[in-house]
């Protein structure tokens, strides 16, 4: 008979709303975004609020 400790582990995973990568931490899952993408998103929001140009805006 199989030992009960050999059962697979199940984790809740969600995709990041920005890069669609896997989110595993409870905080990232709750926020819907990973830590790196959150930093980039906040920087873009600050730049947009200040009326600054981003590198990708210039190329477009």
PDB file of N, H, CA, C and O in Angstrom:
ATOM      1  N   UNK A   1       0.829  -1.171   0.000  1.00  0.00           N
ATOM      2  CA  UNK A   1       0.000   0.000   0.000  1.00  0.00           C
ATOM      3  C   UNK A   1       0.886   1.251   0.000  1.00  0.00           C
ATOM      4  O   UNK A   1       1.960   1.255   0.602  1.00  0.00           O
ATOM      5  N   UNK A   2       0.428   2.315  -0.680  1.00  0.00           N
ATOM      6  H   UNK A   2      -0.444   2.312  -1.169  1.00  0.00           H
ATOM      7  CA  UNK A   2       1.213   3.539  -0.808  1.00  0.00           C
ATOM      8  C   UNK A   2       1.215   4.326   0.494  1.00  0.00           C
ATOM      9  O   UNK A   2       0.215   4.385   1.210  1.00  0.00           O
ATOM     10  N   UNK A   3       2.339   4.917   0.776  1.00  0.00           N
ATOM     11  H   UNK A   3       3.151   4.869   0.194  1.00  0.00           H
ATOM     12  CA  UNK A   3       2.475   5.767   1.955  1.00  0.00           C
ATOM     13  C   UNK A   3       1.753   7.093   1.697  1.00  0.00           C
ATOM     14  O   UNK A   3       1.837   7.620   0.587  1.00  0.00           O
ATOM     15  N   UNK A   4       1.057   7.639   2.672  1.00  0.00           N
ATOM     16  H   UNK A   4       0.989   7.211   3.573  1.00  0.00           H
ATOM     17  CA  UNK A   4       0.300   8.883   2.488  1.00  0.00           C
ATOM     18  C   UNK A   4       1.199  10.095   2.279  1.00  0.00           C
ATOM     19  O   UNK A   4       0.723  11.117   1.785  1.00  0.00           O
ATOM     20  N   UNK A   5       2.473  10.022   2.633  1.00  0.00           N
ATOM     21  H   UNK A   5       2.860   9.192   3.034  1.00  0.00           H
ATOM     22  CA  UNK A   5       3.395  11.136   2.441  1.00  0.00           C
ATOM     23  C   UNK A   5       3.837  11.274   0.985  1.00  0.00           C
ATOM     24  O   UNK A   5       4.517  12.242   0.642  1.00  0.00           O
ATOM     25  N   UNK A   6       3.471  10.341   0.135  1.00  0.00           N
ATOM     26  H   UNK A   6       2.919   9.555   0.413  1.00  0.00           H
ATOM     27  CA  UNK A   6       3.883  10.377  -1.270  1.00  0.00           C
ATOM     28  C   UNK A   6       2.859  11.081  -2.159  1.00  0.00           C
ATOM     29  O   UNK A   6       2.975  11.038  -3.384  1.00  0.00           O
ATOM     30  N   UNK A   7       1.863  11.724  -1.558  1.00  0.00           N
ATOM     31  H   UNK A   7       1.769  11.759  -0.563  1.00  0.00           H
ATOM     32  CA  UNK A   7       0.872  12.439  -2.351  1.00  0.00           C
ATOM     33  C   UNK A   7       1.502  13.682  -2.974  1.00  0.00           C
ATOM     34  O   UNK A   7       2.398  14.281  -2.380  1.00  0.00           O
ATOM     35  N   UNK A   8       1.046  14.077  -4.163  1.00  0.00           N
ATOM     36  H   UNK A   8       0.318  13.591  -4.646  1.00  0.00           H
ATOM     37  CA  UNK A   8       1.598  15.285  -4.782  1.00  0.00           C
ATOM     38  C   UNK A   8       1.188  16.537  -4.012  1.00  0.00           C
ATOM     39  O   UNK A   8       0.135  16.573  -3.374  1.00  0.00           O
ATOM     40  N   UNK A   9       2.030  17.556  -4.081  1.00  0.00           N
ATOM     41  H   UNK A   9       2.885  17.527  -4.600  1.00  0.00           H
ATOM     42  CA  UNK A   9       1.750  18.838  -3.453  1.00  0.00           C
ATOM     43  C   UNK A   9       0.998  19.703  -4.446  1.00  0.00           C
ATOM     44  O   UNK A   9       1.378  19.781  -5.614  1.00  0.00           O
ATOM     45  N   UNK A  10      -0.049  20.345  -4.002  1.00  0.00           N
ATOM     46  H   UNK A  10      -0.358  20.282  -3.053  1.00  0.00           H
ATOM     47  CA  UNK A  10      -0.846  21.213  -4.863  1.00  0.00           C
ATOM     48  C   UNK A  10      -0.670  22.644  -4.374  1.00  0.00           C
ATOM     49  O   UNK A  10      -0.814  22.927  -3.185  1.00  0.00           O
ATOM     50  N   UNK A  11      -0.355  23.553  -5.315  1.00  0.00           N
ATOM     51  H   UNK A  11      -0.239  23.323  -6.281  1.00  0.00           H
ATOM     52  CA  UNK A  11      -0.194  24.967  -4.976  1.00  0.00           C
ATOM     53  C   UNK A  11      -1.092  25.793  -5.890  1.00  0.00           C
ATOM     54  O   UNK A  11      -1.321  25.432  -7.045  1.00  0.00           O
ATOM     55  N   UNK A  12      -1.597  26.899  -5.363  1.00  0.00           N
ATOM     56  H   UNK A  12      -1.411  27.192  -4.425  1.00  0.00           H
ATOM     57  CA  UNK A  12      -2.358  27.840  -6.157  1.00  0.00           C
ATOM     58  C   UNK A  12      -1.365  28.715  -6.908  1.00  0.00           C
ATOM     59  O   UNK A  12      -0.477  29.318  -6.304  1.00  0.00           O
ATOM     60  N   UNK A  13      -1.516  28.780  -8.210  1.00  0.00           N
ATOM     61  H   UNK A  13      -2.236  28.290  -8.700  1.00  0.00           H
ATOM     62  CA  UNK A  13      -0.656  29.644  -9.018  1.00  0.00           C
ATOM     63  C   UNK A  13      -1.534  30.507  -9.912  1.00  0.00           C
ATOM     64  O   UNK A  13      -2.602  30.087 -10.358  1.00  0.00           O
ATOM     65  N   UNK A  14      -1.069  31.696 -10.158  1.00  0.00           N
ATOM     66  H   UNK A  14      -0.202  32.037  -9.796  1.00  0.00           H
ATOM     67  CA  UNK A  14      -1.799  32.673 -10.954  1.00  0.00           C
ATOM     68  C   UNK A  14      -0.806  33.315 -11.909  1.00  0.00           C
ATOM     69  O   UNK A  14       0.391  33.350 -11.624  1.00  0.00           O
ATOM     70  N   UNK A  15      -1.282  33.819 -13.028  1.00  0.00           N
ATOM     71  H   UNK A  15      -2.254  33.790 -13.259  1.00  0.00           H
ATOM     72  CA  UNK A  15      -0.430  34.533 -13.978  1.00  0.00           C
ATOM     73  C   UNK A  15      -0.372  36.017 -13.628  1.00  0.00           C
ATOM     74  O   UNK A  15      -1.365  36.609 -13.207  1.00  0.00           O
ATOM     75  N   UNK A  16       0.801  36.601 -13.808  1.00  0.00           N
ATOM     76  H   UNK A  16       1.608  36.120 -14.150  1.00  0.00           H
ATOM     77  CA  UNK A  16       0.998  38.034 -13.626  1.00  0.00           C
ATOM     78  C   UNK A  16       0.202  38.783 -14.688  1.00  0.00           C
ATOM     79  O   UNK A  16       0.200  38.388 -15.854  1.00  0.00           O
ATOM     80  N   UNK A  17      -0.473  39.860 -14.295  1.00  0.00           N
ATOM     81  H   UNK A  17      -0.470  40.181 -13.348  1.00  0.00           H
ATOM     82  CA  UNK A  17      -1.291  40.615 -15.252  1.00  0.00           C
ATOM     83  C   UNK A  17      -0.444  41.381 -16.259  1.00  0.00           C
ATOM     84  O   UNK A  17      -0.951  41.821 -17.290  1.00  0.00           O
ATOM     85  N   UNK A  18       0.837  41.540 -15.967  1.00  0.00           N
ATOM     86  H   UNK A  18       1.249  41.182 -15.129  1.00  0.00           H
ATOM     87  CA  UNK A  18       1.706  42.306 -16.858  1.00  0.00           C
ATOM     88  C   UNK A  18       2.510  41.405 -17.809  1.00  0.00           C
ATOM     89  O   UNK A  18       2.475  41.596 -19.024  1.00  0.00           O
ATOM     90  N   UNK A  19       3.229  40.431 -17.255  1.00  0.00           N
ATOM     91  H   UNK A  19       3.257  40.276 -16.267  1.00  0.00           H
ATOM     92  CA  UNK A  19       4.111  39.594 -18.080  1.00  0.00           C
ATOM     93  C   UNK A  19       3.581  38.181 -18.284  1.00  0.00           C
ATOM     94  O   UNK A  19       4.138  37.413 -19.068  1.00  0.00           O
ATOM     95  N   UNK A  20       2.516  37.841 -17.585  1.00  0.00           N
ATOM     96  H   UNK A  20       2.064  38.465 -16.948  1.00  0.00           H
ATOM     97  CA  UNK A  20       1.886  36.519 -17.656  1.00  0.00           C
ATOM     98  C   UNK A  20       2.776  35.390 -17.136  1.00  0.00           C
ATOM     99  O   UNK A  20       2.565  34.224 -17.470  1.00  0.00           O
ATOM    100  N   UNK A  21       3.773  35.742 -16.317  1.00  0.00           N
ATOM    101  H   UNK A  21       3.944  36.690 -16.047  1.00  0.00           H
ATOM    102  CA  UNK A  21       4.590  34.728 -15.656  1.00  0.00           C
ATOM    103  C   UNK A  21       3.823  34.144 -14.475  1.00  0.00           C
ATOM    104  O   UNK A  21       2.793  34.680 -14.066  1.00  0.00           O
ATOM    105  N   UNK A  22       4.326  33.058 -13.942  1.00  0.00           N
ATOM    106  H   UNK A  22       5.163  32.623 -14.274  1.00  0.00           H
ATOM    107  CA  UNK A  22       3.666  32.403 -12.811  1.00  0.00           C
ATOM    108  C   UNK A  22       3.917  33.157 -11.524  1.00  0.00           C
ATOM    109  O   UNK A  22       5.045  33.566 -11.247  1.00  0.00           O
ATOM    110  N   UNK A  23       2.871  33.344 -10.735  1.00  0.00           N
ATOM    111  H   UNK A  23       1.955  33.012 -10.959  1.00  0.00           H
ATOM    112  CA  UNK A  23       2.978  33.951  -9.415  1.00  0.00           C
ATOM    113  C   UNK A  23       2.774  32.862  -8.375  1.00  0.00           C
ATOM    114  O   UNK A  23       1.808  32.103  -8.452  1.00  0.00           O
ATOM    115  N   UNK A  24       3.668  32.780  -7.413  1.00  0.00           N
ATOM    116  H   UNK A  24       4.452  33.397  -7.350  1.00  0.00           H
ATOM    117  CA  UNK A  24       3.588  31.746  -6.394  1.00  0.00           C
ATOM    118  C   UNK A  24       3.413  32.287  -4.988  1.00  0.00           C
ATOM    119  O   UNK A  24       2.807  31.620  -4.150  1.00  0.00           O
ATOM    120  N   UNK A  25       3.923  33.470  -4.709  1.00  0.00           N
ATOM    121  H   UNK A  25       4.415  34.012  -5.390  1.00  0.00           H
ATOM    122  CA  UNK A  25       3.836  33.992  -3.337  1.00  0.00           C
ATOM    123  C   UNK A  25       2.420  34.491  -3.061  1.00  0.00           C
ATOM    124  O   UNK A  25       1.752  34.998  -3.962  1.00  0.00           O
ATOM    125  N   UNK A  26       1.965  34.351  -1.830  1.00  0.00           N
ATOM    126  H   UNK A  26       2.508  33.939  -1.098  1.00  0.00           H
ATOM    127  CA  UNK A  26       0.614  34.807  -1.482  1.00  0.00           C
ATOM    128  C   UNK A  26       0.389  36.298  -1.753  1.00  0.00           C
ATOM    129  O   UNK A  26      -0.690  36.694  -2.194  1.00  0.00           O
ATOM    130  N   UNK A  27       1.397  37.115  -1.492  1.00  0.00           N
ATOM    131  H   UNK A  27       2.274  36.793  -1.134  1.00  0.00           H
ATOM    132  CA  UNK A  27       1.264  38.561  -1.725  1.00  0.00           C
ATOM    133  C   UNK A  27       1.110  38.858  -3.216  1.00  0.00           C
ATOM    134  O   UNK A  27       0.247  39.643  -3.607  1.00  0.00           O
ATOM    135  N   UNK A  28       1.945  38.234  -4.049  1.00  0.00           N
ATOM    136  H   UNK A  28       2.647  37.596  -3.732  1.00  0.00           H
ATOM    137  CA  UNK A  28       1.858  38.460  -5.485  1.00  0.00           C
ATOM    138  C   UNK A  28       0.523  37.975  -6.041  1.00  0.00           C
ATOM    139  O   UNK A  28      -0.066  38.626  -6.904  1.00  0.00           O
ATOM    140  N   UNK A  29       0.049  36.843  -5.552  1.00  0.00           N
ATOM    141  H   UNK A  29       0.528  36.315  -4.851  1.00  0.00           H
ATOM    142  CA  UNK A  29      -1.238  36.317  -6.001  1.00  0.00           C
ATOM    143  C   UNK A  29      -2.353  37.286  -5.625  1.00  0.00           C
ATOM    144  O   UNK A  29      -3.247  37.540  -6.431  1.00  0.00           O
ATOM    145  N   UNK A  30      -2.310  37.830  -4.413  1.00  0.00           N
ATOM    146  H   UNK A  30      -1.584  37.624  -3.758  1.00  0.00           H
ATOM    147  CA  UNK A  30      -3.338  38.771  -3.969  1.00  0.00           C
ATOM    148  C   UNK A  30      -3.322  40.052  -4.801  1.00  0.00           C
ATOM    149  O   UNK A  30      -4.376  40.610  -5.108  1.00  0.00           O
ATOM    150  N   UNK A  31      -2.118  40.520  -5.169  1.00  0.00           N
ATOM    151  H   UNK A  31      -1.262  40.067  -4.920  1.00  0.00           H
ATOM    152  CA  UNK A  31      -1.989  41.747  -5.950  1.00  0.00           C
ATOM    153  C   UNK A  31      -2.181  41.505  -7.440  1.00  0.00           C
ATOM    154  O   UNK A  31      -2.517  42.430  -8.181  1.00  0.00           O
ATOM    155  N   UNK A  32      -1.971  40.270  -7.885  1.00  0.00           N
ATOM    156  H   UNK A  32      -1.699  39.519  -7.283  1.00  0.00           H
ATOM    157  CA  UNK A  32      -2.128  39.939  -9.301  1.00  0.00           C
ATOM    158  C   UNK A  32      -0.943  40.328 -10.160  1.00  0.00           C
ATOM    159  O   UNK A  32      -1.027  40.321 -11.388  1.00  0.00           O
ATOM    160  N   UNK A  33       0.168  40.669  -9.512  1.00  0.00           N
ATOM    161  H   UNK A  33       0.237  40.675  -8.514  1.00  0.00           H
ATOM    162  CA  UNK A  33       1.351  41.108 -10.245  1.00  0.00           C
ATOM    163  C   UNK A  33       2.597  40.733  -9.451  1.00  0.00           C
ATOM    164  O   UNK A  33       2.589  40.768  -8.221  1.00  0.00           O
ATOM    165  N   UNK A  34       3.668  40.374 -10.161  1.00  0.00           N
ATOM    166  H   UNK A  34       3.674  40.346 -11.161  1.00  0.00           H
ATOM    167  CA  UNK A  34       4.919  40.008  -9.509  1.00  0.00           C
ATOM    168  C   UNK A  34       5.686  41.230  -9.034  1.00  0.00           C
ATOM    169  O   UNK A  34       5.373  42.349  -9.442  1.00  0.00           O
ATOM    170  N   UNK A  35       6.678  41.041  -8.185  1.00  0.00           N
ATOM    171  H   UNK A  35       6.932  40.132  -7.854  1.00  0.00           H
ATOM    172  CA  UNK A  35       7.402  42.181  -7.620  1.00  0.00           C
ATOM    173  C   UNK A  35       8.161  43.011  -8.656  1.00  0.00           C
ATOM    174  O   UNK A  35       8.168  44.238  -8.562  1.00  0.00           O
ATOM    175  N   UNK A  36       8.791  42.383  -9.627  1.00  0.00           N
ATOM    176  H   UNK A  36       8.786  41.386  -9.704  1.00  0.00           H
ATOM    177  CA  UNK A  36       9.528  43.125 -10.653  1.00  0.00           C
ATOM    178  C   UNK A  36       8.578  43.921 -11.528  1.00  0.00           C
ATOM    179  O   UNK A  36       8.835  45.088 -11.825  1.00  0.00           O
ATOM    180  N   UNK A  37       7.488  43.303 -11.939  1.00  0.00           N
ATOM    181  H   UNK A  37       7.279  42.356 -11.698  1.00  0.00           H
ATOM    182  CA  UNK A  37       6.502  43.996 -12.770  1.00  0.00           C
ATOM    183  C   UNK A  37       5.828  45.120 -11.995  1.00  0.00           C
ATOM    184  O   UNK A  37       5.492  46.150 -12.580  1.00  0.00           O
ATOM    185  N   UNK A  38       5.624  44.947 -10.696  1.00  0.00           N
ATOM    186  H   UNK A  38       5.897  44.110 -10.220  1.00  0.00           H
ATOM    187  CA  UNK A  38       5.011  45.995  -9.876  1.00  0.00           C
ATOM    188  C   UNK A  38       5.913  47.221  -9.813  1.00  0.00           C
ATOM    189  O   UNK A  38       5.427  48.349  -9.885  1.00  0.00           O
ATOM    190  N   UNK A  39       7.212  47.014  -9.681  1.00  0.00           N
ATOM    191  H   UNK A  39       7.607  46.097  -9.623  1.00  0.00           H
ATOM    192  CA  UNK A  39       8.165  48.134  -9.663  1.00  0.00           C
ATOM    193  C   UNK A  39       8.120  48.872 -10.986  1.00  0.00           C
ATOM    194  O   UNK A  39       8.072  50.102 -11.009  1.00  0.00           O
ATOM    195  N   UNK A  40       8.136  48.142 -12.081  1.00  0.00           N
ATOM    196  H   UNK A  40       8.175  47.143 -12.062  1.00  0.00           H
ATOM    197  CA  UNK A  40       8.099  48.767 -13.408  1.00  0.00           C
ATOM    198  C   UNK A  40       6.777  49.501 -13.647  1.00  0.00           C
ATOM    199  O   UNK A  40       6.754  50.585 -14.230  1.00  0.00           O
ATOM    200  N   UNK A  41       5.693  48.903 -13.195  1.00  0.00           N
ATOM    201  H   UNK A  41       5.712  48.023 -12.721  1.00  0.00           H
ATOM    202  CA  UNK A  41       4.381  49.528 -13.377  1.00  0.00           C
ATOM    203  C   UNK A  41       4.277  50.832 -12.591  1.00  0.00           C
ATOM    204  O   UNK A  41       3.758  51.824 -13.103  1.00  0.00           O
ATOM    205  N   UNK A  42       4.768  50.838 -11.347  1.00  0.00           N
ATOM    206  H   UNK A  42       5.190  50.032 -10.931  1.00  0.00           H
ATOM    207  CA  UNK A  42       4.743  52.058 -10.546  1.00  0.00           C
ATOM    208  C   UNK A  42       5.613  53.149 -11.173  1.00  0.00           C
ATOM    209  O   UNK A  42       5.235  54.321 -11.168  1.00  0.00           O
ATOM    210  N   UNK A  43       6.772  52.771 -11.712  1.00  0.00           N
ATOM    211  H   UNK A  43       7.079  51.819 -11.716  1.00  0.00           H
ATOM    212  CA  UNK A  43       7.659  53.747 -12.353  1.00  0.00           C
ATOM    213  C   UNK A  43       6.980  54.355 -13.580  1.00  0.00           C
ATOM    214  O   UNK A  43       7.099  55.557 -13.819  1.00  0.00           O
ATOM    215  N   UNK A  44       6.275  53.540 -14.352  1.00  0.00           N
ATOM    216  H   UNK A  44       6.179  52.564 -14.158  1.00  0.00           H
ATOM    217  CA  UNK A  44       5.567  54.052 -15.528  1.00  0.00           C
ATOM    218  C   UNK A  44       4.425  54.977 -15.121  1.00  0.00           C
ATOM    219  O   UNK A  44       4.178  55.986 -15.782  1.00  0.00           O
ATOM    220  N   UNK A  45       3.727  54.640 -14.036  1.00  0.00           N
ATOM    221  H   UNK A  45       3.928  53.820 -13.499  1.00  0.00           H
ATOM    222  CA  UNK A  45       2.630  55.481 -13.566  1.00  0.00           C
ATOM    223  C   UNK A  45       3.146  56.830 -13.071  1.00  0.00           C
ATOM    224  O   UNK A  45       2.529  57.864 -13.328  1.00  0.00           O
ATOM    225  N   UNK A  46       4.289  56.821 -12.354  1.00  0.00           N
ATOM    226  H   UNK A  46       4.790  55.980 -12.146  1.00  0.00           H
ATOM    227  CA  UNK A  46       4.885  58.081 -11.891  1.00  0.00           C
ATOM    228  C   UNK A  46       5.324  58.939 -13.069  1.00  0.00           C
ATOM    229  O   UNK A  46       5.125  60.154 -13.061  1.00  0.00           O
ATOM    230  N   UNK A  47       5.916  58.317 -14.078  1.00  0.00           N
ATOM    231  H   UNK A  47       6.077  57.330 -14.085  1.00  0.00           H
ATOM    232  CA  UNK A  47       6.377  59.054 -15.255  1.00  0.00           C
ATOM    233  C   UNK A  47       5.191  59.643 -16.017  1.00  0.00           C
ATOM    234  O   UNK A  47       5.263  60.777 -16.491  1.00  0.00           O
ATOM    235  N   UNK A  48       4.111  58.888 -16.138  1.00  0.00           N
ATOM    236  H   UNK A  48       4.053  57.967 -15.753  1.00  0.00           H
ATOM    237  CA  UNK A  48       2.928  59.377 -16.839  1.00  0.00           C
ATOM    238  C   UNK A  48       2.290  60.540 -16.077  1.00  0.00           C
ATOM    239  O   UNK A  48       1.824  61.502 -16.687  1.00  0.00           O
ATOM    240  N   UNK A  49       2.268  60.452 -14.752  1.00  0.00           N
ATOM    241  H   UNK A  49       2.646  59.671 -14.256  1.00  0.00           H
ATOM    242  CA  UNK A  49       1.680  61.515 -13.941  1.00  0.00           C
ATOM    243  C   UNK A  49       2.512  62.794 -14.017  1.00  0.00           C
ATOM    244  O   UNK A  49       1.974  63.897 -13.928  1.00  0.00           O
ATOM    245  N   UNK A  50       3.818  62.640 -14.181  1.00  0.00           N
ATOM    246  H   UNK A  50       4.255  61.744 -14.253  1.00  0.00           H
ATOM    247  CA  UNK A  50       4.708  63.800 -14.239  1.00  0.00           C
ATOM    248  C   UNK A  50       4.827  64.342 -15.664  1.00  0.00           C
ATOM    249  O   UNK A  50       5.457  65.376 -15.883  1.00  0.00           O
ATOM    250  N   UNK A  51       4.229  63.654 -16.624  1.00  0.00           N
ATOM    251  H   UNK A  51       3.717  62.814 -16.446  1.00  0.00           H
ATOM    252  CA  UNK A  51       4.308  64.093 -18.016  1.00  0.00           C
ATOM    253  C   UNK A  51       5.649  63.809 -18.655  1.00  0.00           C
ATOM    254  O   UNK A  51       6.005  64.454 -19.641  1.00  0.00           O
ATOM    255  N   UNK A  52       6.401  62.863 -18.125  1.00  0.00           N
ATOM    256  H   UNK A  52       6.112  62.339 -17.324  1.00  0.00           H
ATOM    257  CA  UNK A  52       7.711  62.529 -18.663  1.00  0.00           C
ATOM    258  C   UNK A  52       7.565  61.529 -19.800  1.00  0.00           C
ATOM    259  O   UNK A  52       6.576  60.802 -19.891  1.00  0.00           O
ATOM    260  N   UNK A  53       8.568  61.510 -20.659  1.00  0.00           N
ATOM    261  H   UNK A  53       9.372  62.101 -20.585  1.00  0.00           H
ATOM    262  CA  UNK A  53       8.606  60.547 -21.761  1.00  0.00           C
ATOM    263  C   UNK A  53       9.373  59.320 -21.325  1.00  0.00           C
ATOM    264  O   UNK A  53      10.397  59.424 -20.650  1.00  0.00           O
ATOM    265  N   UNK A  54       8.881  58.160 -21.709  1.00  0.00           N
ATOM    266  H   UNK A  54       8.049  58.075 -22.258  1.00  0.00           H
ATOM    267  CA  UNK A  54       9.609  56.914 -21.473  1.00  0.00           C
ATOM    268  C   UNK A  54      10.360  56.553 -22.737  1.00  0.00           C
ATOM    269  O   UNK A  54      10.014  57.023 -23.820  1.00  0.00           O
ATOM    270  N   UNK A  55      11.367  55.738 -22.615  1.00  0.00           N
ATOM    271  H   UNK A  55      11.648  55.356 -21.735  1.00  0.00           H
ATOM    272  CA  UNK A  55      12.171  55.344 -23.768  1.00  0.00           C
ATOM    273  C   UNK A  55      11.307  54.733 -24.867  1.00  0.00           C
ATOM    274  O   UNK A  55      11.530  54.999 -26.048  1.00  0.00           O
ATOM    275  N   UNK A  56      10.327  53.922 -24.493  1.00  0.00           N
ATOM    276  H   UNK A  56      10.145  53.706 -23.533  1.00  0.00           H
ATOM    277  CA  UNK A  56       9.498  53.266 -25.496  1.00  0.00           C
ATOM    278  C   UNK A  56       8.519  54.221 -26.133  1.00  0.00           C
ATOM    279  O   UNK A  56       8.071  53.965 -27.251  1.00  0.00           O
ATOM    280  N   UNK A  57       8.165  55.310 -25.480  1.00  0.00           N
ATOM    281  H   UNK A  57       8.529  55.518 -24.572  1.00  0.00           H
ATOM    282  CA  UNK A  57       7.290  56.328 -26.068  1.00  0.00           C
ATOM    283  C   UNK A  57       8.001  57.070 -27.186  1.00  0.00           C
ATOM    284  O   UNK A  57       7.384  57.428 -28.189  1.00  0.00           O
ATOM    285  N   UNK A  58       9.277  57.299 -27.021  1.00  0.00           N
ATOM    286  H   UNK A  58       9.778  57.009 -26.206  1.00  0.00           H
ATOM    287  CA  UNK A  58      10.049  58.033 -28.024  1.00  0.00           C
ATOM    288  C   UNK A  58      10.157  57.212 -29.312  1.00  0.00           C
ATOM    289  O   UNK A  58      10.038  57.757 -30.409  1.00  0.00           O
ATOM    290  N   UNK A  59      10.383  55.903 -29.178  1.00  0.00           N
ATOM    291  H   UNK A  59      10.480  55.460 -28.287  1.00  0.00           H
ATOM    292  CA  UNK A  59      10.530  55.043 -30.341  1.00  0.00           C
ATOM    293  C   UNK A  59       9.230  54.907 -31.124  1.00  0.00           C
ATOM    294  O   UNK A  59       9.255  54.712 -32.339  1.00  0.00           O
ATOM    295  N   UNK A  60       8.113  55.009 -30.447  1.00  0.00           N
ATOM    296  H   UNK A  60       8.093  55.168 -29.459  1.00  0.00           H
ATOM    297  CA  UNK A  60       6.812  54.870 -31.123  1.00  0.00           C
ATOM    298  C   UNK A  60       6.494  56.147 -31.829  1.00  0.00           C
ATOM    299  O   UNK A  60       5.446  56.255 -32.465  1.00  0.00           O
TER     300      UNK A  60
END
